[in-house]
Amino acid sequence: DGTEIAWIDFVEDSDTYGHHAWTLSFVRPDGTGLRTEVVHLPGGAGGLVWSPDGTQLAFWMVVPDPGTDAPVAGLGEDGDFPTQIFVINADGSGLRQLTEDGDNRWPTWSPDGSRIAFTRGELSFKSAPDGSQAAFVRPGTRQLFTIDQDGSDLRRLDGVMPDGPIAWNPVE
C-alpha cells in the first residue's frame, strides 16, 4: 500500500545483534517511523520483495547446504554462497525457510500472493585444505521454479533457465 519501505542492511557493529549482523529495517516514505534492526537475519541476504497485500516479505538468505558435513566457505573469488528463499511477516515475526536444495535467488510474488517464483541453480562443492567447502553454481543449471507461499507445491518450469532477477506480470 506504499506506507512503508523495507530494506536489508549489513550492520558492522550492532548493539543488539553483535559484530557483522544482517538485519531487516523499515521506514515510511516521508522519513518518519524509522524502525531499524527489527529482525536479525543469520546470513547475508538480498532480493527483498513485498507480497501484493503487504503482509509478508520474501527474500533469499545465505545458509549452509544441508547436504554437506563441512562448513561452507568461499574459496577465493570463484566461490558462491548457497542461498535459500525465506518469507517473513511484515512486522518481523514468523521467519520461515521455503527452499532447501541448490542456490535459490530472485523471489517474486504472483499477483494474488499465493505463489512465489524464483531461480534455482545446482551446486557443486570443492574442498579446501582446512576441510571447509566452497559451493559453486554449475553454469547453465539455473531453472525457474514456483512454490506456494507456505512452502508447499514446489514446481519446476521445464526449459526456462533465467540467470538473473525475474518478475511476475502484476495483472491478475
Helices and strands as residue ranges (DSSP letters): E 5-14, E 18-27, E 35-41, E 45-50, E 56-62, G 76-78, E 83-89, E 96-97, E 103-109, E 115-121, E 123-127, E 133-137, E 143-148, E 155-157
